[in-house]
Amino acid sequence: MHRIQTFNAISDKGLTRFAPDLYTVSPEASEADAILLRSHKLDASAINPSLKAVARAGAGVNNVPVTDCTSQGVVVFNTPGANANAVKELVLCGMLLASRGIVPGISFADSQSGISDYAELSKLMEQEKKRFKGNEIAGKTLGVVGLGAIGSMVAEMAIGLDMKVQGYDPALSVEAAWRLPSQVKRIENLSNLVASSDFISLHLPVLDSTRQLIDASMFAALGQGTCLLNFARDEIVDSAALMNALKTEKLRMYVSDFPRSEFMGRSDVISMPHIGASTAEAEENCAIMAVDQLMDFLENGNIRNSVNFPALILDRAANAEAGTRLAISNKNVPKMLGQILSVLADQNINVIDMLNKSRGEIAYNLIDLENPASDSALAAIANIEDVIKVTVL
């Protein structure tokens, strides 16, 4: 029986996928095999010896101690793309809010509740509507920074709205490149994209290389009257440099999903309470994806969409005997696989299939055996220097 500890409210559309005869799912689950969460800040102390995986029902994992998990052989999953449509729609909303006098117009209309005569009210609206005149987004240039699951959908949406689209992503994967519409112009230099875009939309994770990526030098490169949209992570933008760009009116509008007190009450800042993925559909999609990935890992050792382990999928025979697959994580150093296979060979345990991949300082192995390994063989493998975790499946 696999024990799953949950944090936050996880959609039932995902939780009901756990077979009750194989899984115990509860917020109070102790010595859990896996943790399933959304925004809960997970402390490193939650990583117990039995923990094998942490699944974040969402894209970002800045609330998970990834480095600590990796060192203890705990696989961290996320759900890239599951909330992409929700974020894409909010980016469109943000561009419209920044381009038209929608928010002040609504506030003005609501403030006229004291006028009961319809003719008088209509006359006032006609007189004052010029105060809220804006601009259309068609024909404008959108610069998309980060062309993954969300960024590519934003780009495609903008093209459908007759916008010109250019994109920047130095870490663009082959898979992501195939998803990109052909009309997207690839820009190799971020400063060039910033200088030539009317709107800039950020879609990057927080990494050492992206923290405060939009800094004073980037704001200096802006064309006058640019709008910046940040539905990615607050830490990507240097807030002090942002404030200066707003004061000098180099930046016309900042639309963000991450409110800051220093920007409250400004007419050139639109803040939302981190609702980019707050739709019923996104929460369901993220939960389903996270649960499916957890189950495949706990039952078969397969890894999809991990942020700290290599992607590794080894097909398994439907009639495979329980206990004949080993999932082994180890430090990515020479001669590890040879030592593991030597232990099995010394005990006359036949290997019928295997797959090994590495990512950074970690390596992961799936090994299918003809018969289950003995306790002594498992102990011998676990005792090999630099082996981190051994799991029998």
N, C-alpha and C positions, 0 to 999 in steps of 0.2 A: 504494500500500500504506500503510495507516494503522498507525502504531506506538503500541502501548498498553503503558505501564509499570505494573506492578502492585506494590502493597505489601500485606503481610499475606497470609494464606491466603484466597483468594477461592474460593467454591464453584464446582466444575466445572459445576454446573447453569447458572451464568451464563457462565463462560468459554467453554464449548462453543458458545455462540450466536454467537461471533465467527467469521465465515466465514474459513477459512484462506487463501483466495485473495485476501482483501481486508485482512486484519489480521495483524500480527505482535504477539504478546502475550508479554511476558517481564518479569521483575523487573529485568533488565539493559538493557532497551530504552533506547537513547540518543536524544536529540533527539526525545522522544516527542510525538505529536500529542495524546495524552490520558493522564491518570493515573487509575488505579482503585485505591481504597484503602478500608480500614475504619478502624482506630484509629491508624494511623501518623501521627506528627506531621510534617506537611509544612512544610518550611522555604521561605521566600520565594525562596531561591536556586535552588530547583527549577523556577522559572517561566522556561523558556527561550523564545526567540523563536518556536519552532515549536509551542509548547504552545497548544492551543485549548480544552481542557476538563479539569476535574477532577471525578470522580464519587466520591462517598462512599457506600459500600454501607451505609447507615444514615441515621438522621434528623439527628443533630447534626453540625455542621461546625466545631466549636471547635478541631479539629486541622488546619484548612485556613486559610491566610492569605487570607481572602476579599477584604479590601480591596486587597491587592497584586494578586490575580487580576483584580479588576474594573478596576483602573487600566491593566492590560495586555491587556484584552479577552478574558480567559480566563473561560469560563462554568463556574460551580461548581454541580454537581447534587447532590441528595440523594434519599433514597428514603422519603418520608413514608408511613407506613401499612404498609410492607412488614413491619415487625417489631411491628406494633401488637398482634396477638393474643398474641405471646410476652410482651410487657410487661403486657398486661391480665391474663393468667393469674398472673403474679408479684405483681401488686397484690392479687389475691384471696388468694394465699398469704400475703402480708404482713399483710393484715387478720386472717386466721385465726391466724397466729402471734402477733399482738399481742393477740388477744382470748381465746385459750385457752392453758392452760399446756402447750403442746405441746413447746417446746424444753426447759424445765426438767423436764417429765415424762419425756421421752426420756432426758435425762441421768441422772435418778434411776433409771429402769429399768435403764439400762446399767451403773450403778454397783453393782448387786446381783448381779454375776456370781459372787460367792462362795457364793451360796445355791443348792445343787443340788437340794434337795427342792421339788418342784412345789407341794405343798400349803402349805408354809411361805412360798414366794415369793408365791403367790396371796393368802394371808392378809395379807402385808405390803403388797401393792399395794392391796388393798381398804382397809386401814387408812390409807394415806398419800394416796390419790387426792384427798381433799378439799383437800390443799395445792395442787393444780393446777387447781382449779375456775376456770372463766372465764365469759365471756358470749357469747351468740350475736350475730351481726351483723344478723340479720333485725330489721327495725323501727328500726334505727339510721339516722342521717342521714350520708350521705357528701357531702362538698363536693369537687367536682372543679375544680381550678384549671388552666385550659387545656382547651379543648373541640375540639381538632383530631382527627386520626385516632385517636390513642390515647385521649385523654380521652373522646371520644364512645363508644368501645367499652367503656371502664371504666364509664361511666354506664349503658349498656345492660345490662351484666353485673350491676351492682348492683341495678338495677330487677328483674331476673329473680330475684334473691335476696331479694326483698321488703324492700329497703332504700329509704329516702327519699333522693332525689338532688337536689342543687342544684349549679349550675355558675356559674363566673365566667370570662369571657374578653372583655376589652375589644376585642380584635382579631378577633373571630369573623367568619369569612368567610361569604358566602351559602351556599357549598357545604357548609361545616361545619354551618351552622345547619339545613340540610335533613337532615343525617345524624342530628341529635339526636333521641332519643325525645321524644315530646310530654310525658312525665311529668317531664322534667327542669325544675326551677324555675330560671329565670335570675335571678341576683343581680347587681346593678349595682355593688355596693360590696364590695370584698374583705374589709374588716373585718367586715361583716355576715355574710358566709359563714363566716369563721373563728369568729365568736362563736356560730354556731348549728349547727355540725357536730360530730358525734362522731368522724368520721374525715375527714381532709383529704388528698387525693391530688394531687400536683403533676405537671403534664404540660406544661411550658413549655420553650422553648429559652432559651439564655443570650444575652440582649441587654442593652444598657445599661439598658433599662427594667425588666428582670427580675432583674438581678444583685442579690442580697441582698434580694429582694422580701419574703421572710418574715423580717422584722427584729424588733427589740424591740417596736415598736408593734403588730405583728401578734400576737406571742406574748402581749402584754398583753391583747389582745382575746379570746384563747382562752377557751372554756368550760372549767371544771375537768375534768381527766381526758380531754382530747382526745388522739387518736393522729394523728401526722403521718407520711405516707408520701411518700418522695422517690425516685421512679424516673425522674426527669427529668435534672437536673444538680445537682451539689454546690453550685455557686456561687449557686444561687437562694436558699439558706438562709444566714442570718447565723449562723455556728457559735458565736460568743460568746453571742449572744442565745439560741440553742438550748440551750446548756449551762445558762444561768441558768434557763430555763423548766423544764428537767428537775430542777434542784436544788430549785426551789420547788414541784415536782410539779404545776405548771400544765399541763405536758405529761406525759401518762401514759406514752407510748411513742413512740419515733422509729424508724421502719423505713426503712432507706436502702440504696441500691445503691452507695454511695460511702463506704467505711470511712475513719474518721479516728482517729489514734492516741489522741486525748484521750477518745474514746468507747469505747475497747476495755475489755472486762470489766464494763461497766455492764449491769445486769439490765433497764434501761428503754430500751436501744438494741439493735436487731437490725440488724446490718450484713451485707451480701452483697457479693461481689467483682465488682460491675458485670456481673451475669449477666442483666439484664433482657431482652436480645435474644439471649442465648446458647442458642439452640435450632437444631437442624439446619434446621428449616423456615424460621425467620426469616433465617438466613444465606443459604439458597437463594433466598428471596423477594427479599431485598435485592440479591443479586448479579444475579439475572435482571432486576430493575427497573433497576438501575444500568447494566447492559450494554445493554439495549434503548434507554434514553435516550441513551447515548453514541453508539450506532450511528445512531440517527435524526438526531442532531445532526451527526455527522461526515459522513454521506452526504447529508443533506437540509437541514441547518441548522436544523431544528426544535428548539424548546426547551420541555421539560416539566420541571417541578419543579426550577427553578433558584433558588438563594437570593440571587443577585446580578443576574440578568438577567430581563427580562420574559418571561412565557410567550408564545410565538409559534409558531404552526403554520400553514404554508402548503402546501396540497395540491400535489403535483407530478405531472405526467403520467407514466404508466408508461414511455412511450417518449421522455421528455425527453432531449435530447442532453447528454452530459457537458460540463461547463464553461459551461452556460447559466444557472446560478443563482449569484448573488453573495450572500454573507453579510457584512454590514458592520456593525461596531460603532463607535460614536462617542460623544463627550461630548454630553450632552443640552442642546444650545444651539441658538438659532434659525438657520434658513437652511441647515442641514446637508443635508437631503434635496434641497433645490433645487440645491445645488452638485453633488451626486452625479449627479442626473438631467441637469444641464446638460452634464457631461462626456460622458455617454452620448449625449445628443442631438447634441452637436458632432461626434461620430464616426458619426452616423447608425446608432446601435445602438438597435433598437426594444425597448421594455419591454412585455412581454405580461401581467405580473402582478407585484404587489408587496404587501408588508405591512411596516408600521413601528410599533414600540411603544417606550415608554420606561419606565424604572424608576429613580427617584431621579436620579442624575447620569449614568446611562448610557442610550444608545438603541441599538436593534438593528433592522436592516433585512434583509429577504429580497427580492431582486429577480430575477425570471425574465426572461431575454432571449430574443429570437428566434434569435439566433446568439451564439456565444461572444464575449466582449469581447476586444479586442486587448491586447497587453502594454502598449502606450502608454496605453490607457484605464485599465487597472488601476493603472498607476503614477501617473497623474494623480489618480485617486480616493484612492490611498494618501497622496498628498502634500497633500491638502486638510487645512488646519489643523483639529485636533480629531477627525480620523478616527483610530481606534485600531488596527483590524485589518480587513483585507480577505481573504476566503477565497473561492476559486472552487470550486464544487461541480458 
